[in-house]
Amino acid sequence: MSTAPSLIGGVSIDEICRLAGTPTYVYDAAVIASNVQRLKSAFRTIPVRFMYACKALTNTAILRLMHSLGTGLDTVSIEEVHRGLHAGFTPSQILFTPNMISFEEIKQAVALGVHINIDTISVLERFGHEYGNSVPVCIRINPHIMAGGNERISTGHIDSKFGISIHQMRHVLRVAQSQNMHINGLHMHTGSDILDADVFLQGAEMLFEIASDFPALEFVDFGSGFKVAYKPDDISTDIEDLAAKLSERVHAFNATRFAPIEIWFEPGKFLVSEAGTLLARVNVVKQTTATVFAGVDTGLNHLIRPMLYNAYHHISNASNPMGTPRVYTVVGYICETDTFGWDRKITEIREGDVLAFSNAGAYGITMASNYNSRLRPAEVLIHNGKASLIRRRETLIDILATEVEIEL
């Protein structure tokens, strides 16, 4: 990631900018396909299913690409469920893992026929009262494992709102047995940026131990959290090492059962992060007494991760890749502190240049907003060497469309 890209998926950045303008999110389908294949190859010796965590990137074209690559879909809202069905996924290919929602939303998901995953005992009790054993259900466990990464994306620790505590399993069993419930899955997700295979193995031991209490179990879902590389020379999860160690344990576990269980994963960021690039044009180069700022035509309204998580995105100058490296602080155009990177060494930046923000495929456009009444950007997919617009840029009419005018 040390040099600036001139092509994305074989298409020149100039051509992409002529098609869609800036700022624009660009996704390389070949990178996504390669990441899906890497997972399939690594876990090829066990019964496995990969459920794309669509909250990372929900554009219909991306969902249809995932469907064509053979993934299922992990959803966290009823709207994501509907998006998945719209994109061509069948209900049996969709897992619904909500948190802190109304029971009415769960009933809607049941009516649609998708897999249900519950992470609260009171909701589990109500589900059992409502459906008994007529609708299978998965239970999300909180294993109380600190998996690393930013505290805001770690979900398996003791203070997390997600999941039912591993220490409450006796209560869960009483609920399931008293309501004659059909528990067909166990789930855990410890968060993002997991490097160590031992974290998964530790969680596996917990879930496999619990599994003996649920004879109708069909799958165990380990969530995801595979770390991707952001900085130059950054480290990432060794998928092959993880697969070898976890597959060995799965084989041993399945040998003890009458019917083998399937292993599920929910990769999101791992599949789409490095496939995405945010292109932004430099509006202003501003030198102060202490800093040289490069101000671009985007901001935290389009890419909030650096401000929200202190996330790192490599930034390069696509318009002047051979220029002399200089030090810049890259900032946005929002009336708020929206710094993308302090003191970055980037080839000389001139007003009008296009900067490329790497690893922008996950939680970019899906977390974008209309803050400052700015318009959300366009999206482009590169597939088989062709650039296609998959979301047009918003207009002011779009963001005013839901407002209702009244007489004052």
HELIX and SHEET records of a PDB file:
HELIX    1   1 ILE A   13  ALA A   20  1                                   8    
HELIX    2   2 ALA A   29  ALA A   42  1                                  14    
HELIX    3   3 CYS A   54  ALA A   56  5                                   3    
HELIX    4   4 THR A   60  SER A   68  1                                   9    
HELIX    5   5 ILE A   78  ALA A   87  1                                  10    
HELIX    6   6 PRO A   91  GLN A   93  5                                   3    
HELIX    7   7 PHE A  103  LEU A  112  1                                  10    
HELIX    8   8 ILE A  121  TYR A  131  1                                  11    
HELIX    9   9 GLU A  151  ILE A  153  5                                   3    
HELIX   10  10 ILE A  166  GLN A  168  5                                   3    
HELIX   11  11 MET A  169  SER A  178  1                                  10    
HELIX   12  12 ALA A  197  ALA A  211  1                                  15    
HELIX   13  13 ILE A  239  ASN A  254  1                                  16    
HELIX   14  14 LYS A  269  VAL A  272  1                                   4    
HELIX   15  15 ARG A  305  TYR A  309  1                                   5    
HELIX   16  16 ILE A  365  MET A  367  5                                   3    
HELIX   17  17 TYR A  371  SER A  373  5                                   3    
HELIX   18  18 LEU A  396  LEU A  400  1                                   5    
SHEET    1   A 2 LEU A   7  ILE A   8  0                                        
SHEET    2   A 2 VAL A  11  SER A  12 -1                                        
SHEET    1   B 6 ILE A 315  ASN A 317  0                                        
SHEET    2   B 6 VAL A 354  PHE A 357 -1                                        
SHEET    3   B 6 GLY A 276  GLN A 287 -1                                        
SHEET    4   B 6 THR A  24  ASP A  28 -1                                        
SHEET    5   B 6 ALA A 378  HIS A 383  1                                        
SHEET    6   B 6 LYS A 386  ARG A 391 -1                                        
SHEET    1   C 9 ILE A 164  SER A 165  0                                        
SHEET    2   C 9 VAL A 137  ASN A 142  1                                        
SHEET    3   C 9 HIS A 115  ILE A 118  1                                        
SHEET    4   C 9 ILE A  94  PHE A  96  1                                        
SHEET    5   C 9 GLY A  72  THR A  75  1                                        
SHEET    6   C 9 VAL A  48  ALA A  53  1                                        
SHEET    7   C 9 GLU A 262  PHE A 265  1                                        
SHEET    8   C 9 PHE A 219  ASP A 221  1                                        
SHEET    9   C 9 ILE A 183  HIS A 187  1                                        
SHEET    1   D 6 ILE A 315  ASN A 317  0                                        
SHEET    2   D 6 VAL A 354  PHE A 357 -1                                        
SHEET    3   D 6 GLY A 276  GLN A 287 -1                                        
SHEET    4   D 6 VAL A 292  VAL A 296 -1                                        
SHEET    5   D 6 PRO A 325  VAL A 331  1                                        
SHEET    6   D 6 THR A 339  THR A 347 -1                                        
END                                                                             
